[in-house]
Amino acid sequence: MGKYNEKENDDYLLKYNLLGIDSREELERAEALAFSLRAMALEQNDFIFGSFTLKEFHDLHYYLFQDIYPFAGKFRDVQLMKGATRFCQVQFLNSYASDLFMELNEEPLWNSLNEAADRLAYFKTELNMLHPFREGNGRTIRIFLYAYAMDRGIEWAYETLEREKYIQAMIQSVTDLKLLKELFLETIQYIGEYNGH
């Protein structure tokens, strides 16, 4: 069973992309374009969230990255580290994901924005530590949690996040959710009634 760091993953993506691109810069541009087109179509209800299950999470990743990567929608089969952060070991991916999505679907109603921020920070961190795909984890998780919060009557204005502050909060969240929770509290608001999914 292999493991990879960011450099090895870059080489893998260049070797296994659907467009035959062999330059990292060109692949980044093509991936950004393909992703943005899918994300725009998603906003026009081309992808409908229903149950927030693990299958739907797989389906969302496939939907977003199907134009660029053959592994879209499939869990990685290698170990993964980024910097000093070691993500879920590949042999535990399925059981960790099953437990996490069961917890997500059994989540009780949030009684306040403070509680919503706390739980969103928790789920964001856990999904990030799962890091199940070779590429596109952050974007898939963000869109999934945005829809999950909306289903509960809460809008997450993630586009207003300061990039550096957000990255620091995510790094820190491995051991302490405080900063990430604060960022959620600054960027969420009620928009309507909880749908009860």
Secondary structure, 3 states (H helix, E strand, C coil): CCEECHHHHHHHHHHCCCCCCCCHHHHHHHHHHHHHHHHHHHHCCCCCCCCCCHHHHHHHHHHHHCCCCCCCCCCCCCEEEECCEECCCHHHHHHHHHHHHHHHHCCCCCCCHHHHHHHHHHHHHHHHHHCCCCCCHHHHHHHHHHHHHHHCCEEECHHHCCHHHHHHHHHHCCCCCHHHHHHHHHHEEECCCCCCC
